[in-house]
């Protein structure tokens, strides 16, 4: 029950977080022409690059590492965070002009250079917010999510009044990031200290280098399609395509983030209990598959209506790609679970290896766009690459889940059948609805056996595991 309550509070905060991002982009879409919205989307691409350069996983290391209760260890992590962030700022400043040239937006180079200040702000985040999650206290993180993103939404209006164009998006991003950094110090249980410890830095490098490498791959995976669209089809096409990506990616990111926040501490506590570890892993796999399938089918039935209602008629061309993008993101959500399971064991290489496979789909997608001069084949190449990546991630995590690979493979097979049927229905319709209904029913039946609350409560006493972890 404690895990369920924590999960609900985290889910609520993440919903506010993701919802505020969606509201921010909807407001921008309503205020700006499609072409200007496409230019604003380049700031989001650059923001992903910033997160990549800083992503050494310090927030996850704090949750996973047994030394996290040592104040000197946290202070050492703060010192490492400052060094990493300053390095990211310098690298981003050096890449501002080349990025502007690559995106064919040379006039935006000064704005891209200004975004190099964001890593400097993030250098002073207080990791105590994440440390307390080891004991199931998610309050500081919830407060941060509930407040920082709405501040970014509010900042749009003065930004638009001052500039009247895509630069309003830049004002909103900077305001949100600054607020998030300040809020890490609100409600912190310990004073903020900085130390420089070679032993801690060594652990950070060991834990973080696969995440940085993986982040670079993720940058290509998340943004290559949009960069291809901008270069091949222009800023207006990037504008409505970004709306479609946003509408399908945000729910997947919301669920993945919530699953990681809730299940990573639980899996870390069950580190020495293979049966408990396996049961949590199977439950997370089932939840990810069901939610991913539901997102895809929901987008099939309601996506065009939601797109038009939120972004307006000028973004209607994106409706043709909503279902296929939702299927791709459903597979992306599914493969997040094996990565979380591996991370609970201190292994950060699982997502790196999986994304090496996934990034192979980038040149395939580029070739599909160049040869066909169309967007749909590019998305199909991404779906196939996501499927291969999900299969590899599950295979790599089977040893972590103590023999649950058979169940995970069956769930992935049923999810793939369901998503393939959903995509086929969106393109061809007709009697393919029957295949979709049957495949969805099979997936629900298989996953429900693991997610049944009474069965989980009987086979996996959460409180007992929590007591054992506290004694240890």
C-alpha positions in Angstrom: 0.0 0.0 0.0 2.9 2.4 0.8 4.2 1.8 -2.8 0.8 2.5 -4.2 0.3 5.7 -2.3 3.8 6.9 -3.3 3.1 6.0 -6.9 -0.1 8.0 -6.9 1.6 11.1 -5.5 4.4 10.8 -8.0 2.0 10.2 -10.8 0.0 13.3 -9.8 3.2 15.4 -9.8 4.3 14.0 -13.1 0.9 14.6 -14.6 1.2 18.3 -13.6 4.7 18.3 -15.0 3.8 16.9 -18.3 0.5 18.7 -18.5 2.2 22.0 -17.9 4.6 21.3 -20.8 1.7 20.4 -23.0 -0.2 23.6 -22.0 2.9 25.7 -22.6 3.2 24.3 -26.1 -0.5 24.6 -26.8 -0.3 28.3 -25.9 2.7 28.8 -28.1 0.9 26.9 -31.0 -2.1 29.2 -30.6 -0.1 32.4 -30.4 2.5 31.6 -33.2 2.1 30.7 -36.9 3.1 27.1 -37.7 6.5 28.2 -39.1 7.3 30.2 -35.9 6.2 27.2 -33.8 8.6 25.1 -35.8 11.4 27.5 -34.9 10.4 27.3 -31.3 10.7 23.5 -31.5 14.4 23.9 -32.2 14.8 25.2 -28.6 13.3 22.0 -27.4 15.8 20.0 -29.5 18.6 22.0 -28.0 17.2 21.5 -24.5 17.4 17.8 -25.1 21.1 18.3 -26.0 21.6 20.1 -22.7 20.1 17.2 -20.7 22.3 14.8 -22.6 25.5 16.6 -21.7 24.5 16.7 -18.0 23.0 13.3 -17.7 25.5 11.4 -15.6 22.6 10.0 -13.5 23.4 11.7 -10.2 19.8 11.7 -9.2 19.6 7.9 -9.9 23.0 7.2 -8.3 21.7 8.9 -5.1 18.7 6.5 -5.0 20.7 3.4 -6.0 23.9 3.8 -4.0 24.2 2.4 -0.4 26.4 5.4 0.6 23.7 7.9 -0.2 23.0 8.5 3.5 26.6 9.7 4.1 26.5 13.6 3.9 30.1 13.6 2.6 29.1 11.4 -0.3 26.2 13.8 -1.2 28.6 16.8 -0.9 31.0 15.0 -3.3 28.2 14.4 -5.7 27.4 18.1 -5.6 31.0 18.9 -6.5 30.9 16.4 -9.4 27.6 18.0 -10.5 29.2 21.5 -10.7 32.1 20.2 -12.8 29.9 18.3 -15.2 27.5 21.2 -15.6 30.3 23.7 -16.3 31.7 21.3 -18.9 28.3 21.0 -20.5 27.9 24.8 -20.6 31.2 25.2 -22.4 30.4 22.4 -24.8 27.0 23.9 -25.6 28.4 27.3 -26.2 30.9 25.9 -28.6 28.1 24.0 -30.5 25.7 26.9 -30.7 26.8 28.2 -34.1 27.3 24.7 -35.7 23.9 23.7 -34.4 22.3 26.8 -36.0 24.0 26.0 -39.3 22.9 22.3 -39.2 19.3 23.3 -38.5 19.4 26.0 -41.2 18.5 28.7 -38.6 21.7 30.9 -38.5 19.7 33.9 -37.1 19.0 31.9 -33.9 22.6 31.3 -33.0 22.6 34.1 -30.3 19.5 32.5 -28.7 21.2 29.0 -28.8 24.3 30.5 -27.1 22.1 32.0 -24.4 20.8 28.5 -23.5 24.4 27.6 -22.4 23.5 29.4 -19.1 21.0 26.6 -18.3 23.6 24.0 -17.3 25.2 26.6 -15.0 21.9 27.1 -13.2 21.5 23.3 -12.9 25.0 22.9 -11.4 23.6 23.9 -8.0 20.7 21.5 -7.8 20.3 20.0 -4.3 20.5 16.2 -4.6 18.9 15.8 -1.2 15.6 16.0 -3.0 16.4 12.6 -4.6 18.2 11.0 -1.6 15.0 11.0 0.5 13.3 8.9 -2.2 15.3 5.9 -0.9 13.0 5.9 2.1 9.9 6.5 0.1 9.6 10.2 0.7 8.7 11.8 -2.6 7.3 15.1 -1.2 10.2 17.4 -2.3 10.2 16.0 -5.8 6.4 16.4 -5.9 6.6 20.0 -4.9 9.3 20.7 -7.5 7.2 19.2 -10.3 4.0 20.9 -9.1 5.6 24.4 -9.2 8.4 24.6 -11.7 6.5 23.8 -14.9 3.6 26.1 -14.2 6.1 28.9 -13.7 7.4 28.1 -17.2 3.8 28.4 -18.5 3.2 31.8 -16.9 6.5 33.1 -18.3 5.2 32.6 -21.9 3.0 35.7 -21.7 5.6 38.3 -20.8 8.0 36.6 -23.3 5.4 36.9 -26.1 4.6 40.5 -25.1 8.3 41.4 -25.3 9.3 39.6 -28.5 6.1 38.5 -30.2 7.7 35.4 -31.8 9.4 32.1 -31.2 11.6 33.7 -28.5 8.7 33.4 -26.1 9.5 29.7 -25.9 13.1 30.5 -24.9 11.9 32.7 -22.0 9.6 29.9 -20.8 12.4 27.3 -20.9 14.8 29.5 -18.9 12.2 30.4 -16.3 11.2 26.8 -15.8 14.8 25.6 -15.4 15.7 28.3 -12.9 12.6 27.6 -10.8 13.3 23.9 -10.8 16.9 24.5 -9.6 15.7 26.8 -6.8 13.0 24.3 -5.7 15.5 21.5 -5.1 16.6 23.5 -2.0 13.0 23.9 -0.6 12.3 21.3 2.0 15.7 19.7 1.9 16.4 17.8 5.1 20.1 18.6 5.2 22.2 21.7 4.5 23.7 22.1 1.0 27.4 21.3 1.0 30.0 20.9 -1.7 33.1 18.7 -1.6 35.6 17.5 -4.2 36.4 13.8 -3.6 38.3 11.7 -6.1 36.7 8.5 -4.9 33.2 9.9 -5.4 34.2 11.3 -8.8 35.5 7.8 -9.8 32.1 6.3 -8.8 30.3 9.1 -10.8 32.4 8.4 -13.9 31.8 4.6 -13.6 28.1 5.0 -13.1 27.6 7.9 -15.5 29.6 7.4 -18.6 27.2 4.8 -20.1 24.4 7.2 -19.4 26.1 10.0 -21.2 26.9 7.8 -24.1 23.3 6.6 -24.0 22.1 10.2 -23.8 23.9 11.0 -27.1 22.2 8.1 -28.7 18.8 9.2 -27.2 19.4 12.7 -28.6 19.7 11.2 -32.1 16.7 8.9 -31.5 14.4 11.6 -30.2 15.4 14.4 -32.5 16.7 12.9 -35.7 13.2 12.6 -37.2 12.5 16.3 -36.5 15.8 17.4 -37.8 15.2 15.4 -41.0 11.7 16.9 -41.3 13.1 20.5 -40.9 15.8 20.0 -43.5 13.7 18.0 -46.0 10.2 19.6 -45.6 10.8 23.0 -44.0 9.9 24.8 -40.7 6.1 24.6 -41.2 6.3 20.8 -41.5 8.5 20.7 -38.4 5.9 22.8 -36.6 3.0 20.4 -37.1 5.2 17.3 -36.9 6.5 18.5 -33.6 2.9 18.8 -32.4 2.3 15.1 -33.3 5.5 14.0 -31.6 4.7 16.0 -28.5 1.1 14.6 -28.2 2.3 11.0 -28.5 5.7 11.2 -26.6 4.5 13.1 -23.5 2.2 10.3 -22.2 5.0 7.7 -22.7 7.5 9.9 -20.9 5.0 10.5 -18.1 4.5 6.8 -17.5 8.2 6.0 -17.9 9.2 8.7 -15.5 6.6 7.6 -12.9 7.6 3.9 -13.3 11.3 4.8 -12.7 10.5 7.0 -9.7 8.4 4.3 -8.0 9.9 1.0 -9.1 13.7 1.9 -9.0 13.7 2.2 -5.1 11.5 -0.9 -4.8 13.8 -2.9 -7.1 16.9 -1.6 -5.3 15.4 -2.7 -1.9 14.7 -6.1 -3.4 18.3 -6.4 -4.7 19.0 -9.5 -2.5 15.6 -11.2 -3.0 15.4 -12.7 -6.5 11.8 -13.7 -6.2 10.7 -10.3 -5.0 12.8 -8.6 -7.7 11.2 -10.8 -10.4 7.6 -10.0 -9.2 8.2 -6.3 -9.2 9.8 -6.5 -12.7 7.0 -8.6 -14.1 4.4 -6.2 -12.7 6.2 -3.2 -14.3 6.5 -5.0 -17.6 2.8 -5.8 -17.6 1.9 -2.2 -16.7 4.1 -0.7 -19.4 2.6 -3.0 -22.0 -1.0 -2.3 -21.1 -0.5 1.4 -20.9 1.5 1.5 -24.1 -1.3 -0.4 -26.0 -3.9 1.8 -24.5 -2.1 4.9 -25.6 -1.8 3.6 -29.1 -5.5 2.6 -29.4 -6.6 5.8 -27.7 -4.6 7.8 -30.3 -6.2 5.8 -33.1 -9.7 6.7 -31.9 -9.3 10.2 -30.4 -6.0 11.5 -31.7 -7.1 13.7 -34.5 -9.9 15.2 -32.4 -7.5 16.0 -29.5 -4.9 17.4 -31.9 -7.4 19.8 -33.5 -8.9 20.8 -30.2 -5.5 21.6 -28.6 -3.4 23.0 -31.4 -6.0 24.2 -33.9 -6.9 23.4 -37.5 -3.5 24.6 -38.8 -1.9 21.5 -37.3 -4.4 19.0 -38.9 -1.8 17.5 -41.3 -0.1 15.9 -38.3 -3.1 13.7 -37.6 -2.1 11.2 -40.3 0.9 10.2 -38.2 -0.4 10.2 -34.7 -1.2 6.5 -34.4 2.1 5.3 -35.9 4.0 7.7 -33.6 2.0 6.4 -30.6 2.9 2.8 -31.5 6.6 3.8 -31.7 6.5 5.5 -28.3 4.6 2.5 -26.8 7.6 0.3 -27.6 9.9 3.0 -26.2 8.0 2.9 -23.0 8.2 -0.9 -22.8 11.9 -1.0 -23.1 12.3 1.5 -20.3 11.4 -1.2 -17.8 14.4 -3.5 -18.4 16.6 -0.4 -18.2 15.2 0.4 -14.7 15.7 -3.2 -13.6 19.3 -3.2 -14.7 19.9 0.2 -13.1 18.6 -1.1 -9.7 21.5 -3.5 -9.9 23.9 -0.7 -10.6 24.2 -1.6 -14.3 23.7 1.5 -16.5 24.8 -0.2 -19.8 21.5 -1.8 -20.6 19.9 1.3 -22.2 23.2 2.1 -23.9 23.3 -1.3 -25.7 19.6 -1.1 -26.5 20.0 2.4 -28.0 23.0 1.3 -30.1 20.5 -1.0 -31.9 17.8 1.7 -31.9 20.1 4.4 -33.4 20.7 2.1 -36.4 17.2 3.0 -37.4 18.2 6.7 -37.8 20.0 6.3 -41.1 17.2 3.9 -42.2 14.7 6.6 -41.4 16.7 9.2 -43.2 17.0 7.0 -46.3 13.3 6.3 -46.2 12.5 10.0 -46.2 15.0 10.8 -49.0 13.9 7.9 -51.2 10.1 8.3 -50.8 10.0 12.0 -50.1 7.4 11.1 -47.4 7.2 11.0 -43.6 5.3 7.7 -43.0 8.1 5.4 -44.2 10.5 7.3 -41.9 8.2 6.5 -38.9 7.8 2.9 -39.9 11.6 2.5 -39.9 11.6 4.0 -36.4 9.0 1.5 -35.2 11.0 -1.5 -36.4 14.1 -0.1 -34.8 12.2 0.4 -31.5 11.0 -3.2 -31.6 14.5 -4.6 -32.1 15.8 -2.3 -29.3 13.0 -3.5 -26.9 13.8 -7.1 -27.6 17.5 -6.6 -26.9 16.8 -4.6 -23.7 14.6 -7.4 -22.4 17.2 -10.0 -23.2 20.0 -8.1 -21.4 17.8 -7.7 -18.3 16.7 -11.3 -18.0 19.6 -12.1 -15.6 18.6 -9.2 -13.5 15.0 -10.4 -13.3 16.0 -13.9 -12.3 14.4 -16.0 -15.0 11.4 -13.9 -15.9 12.5 -13.6 -19.5 9.9 -16.1 -20.8 7.1 -13.9 -19.4 8.6 -10.7 -20.7 9.1 -12.2 -24.2 5.4 -13.3 -24.4 4.2 -9.9 -23.3 6.4 -8.1 -25.9 5.1 -10.5 -28.6 1.5 -9.7 -27.7 2.2 -6.0 -27.5 3.8 -6.1 -30.9 0.8 -7.8 -32.4 -1.5 -5.3 -30.8 0.5 -2.3 -32.0 0.9 -3.8 -35.5 -2.9 -4.2 -35.7 -3.4 -0.7 -34.4 -1.1 0.8 -37.1 -2.8 -1.3 -39.8 -6.2 -0.2 -38.8 -5.1 3.5 -38.9 -3.9 3.0 -42.5 -6.4 0.4 -43.9 -9.3 0.0 -41.5 -11.9 -2.6 -42.5 -11.8 -6.1 -41.0 -8.5 -5.4 -39.3 -10.4 -4.2 -36.3 -11.1 -7.8 -35.5 -7.4 -8.6 -35.3 -6.9 -5.5 -33.1 -9.7 -6.5 -30.7 -8.4 -10.1 -30.4 -4.8 -9.1 -29.8 -5.8 -6.5 -27.2 -7.9 -9.0 -25.4 -5.0 -11.5 -25.3 -2.6 -8.9 -24.0 -5.0 -7.8 -21.2 -5.6 -11.4 -20.2 -1.9 -12.2 -20.0 -0.9 -9.0 -18.1 -3.9 -9.0 -15.7 -2.8 -12.2 -14.1 0.3 -10.5 -12.8 -1.3 -7.2 -12.0 -4.2 -8.6 -10.0 -3.9 -6.8 -6.6 -4.9 -9.7 -4.4 -2.4 -12.0 -6.1 0.3 -9.5 -5.9 -0.5 -8.8 -2.2 -0.4 -12.5 -1.4 2.8 -13.3 -3.3 4.7 -10.1 -2.7 4.4 -8.5 0.8 5.7 -5.0 0.3 5.8 -4.1 4.0 7.8 -7.2 4.8 10.5 -6.3 2.2 10.5 -2.7 3.5 11.1 -3.9 7.1 14.0 -6.1 5.9 15.6 -3.3 4.0 15.4 -1.0 7.1 16.9 -3.7 9.3 19.7 -4.1 6.8 
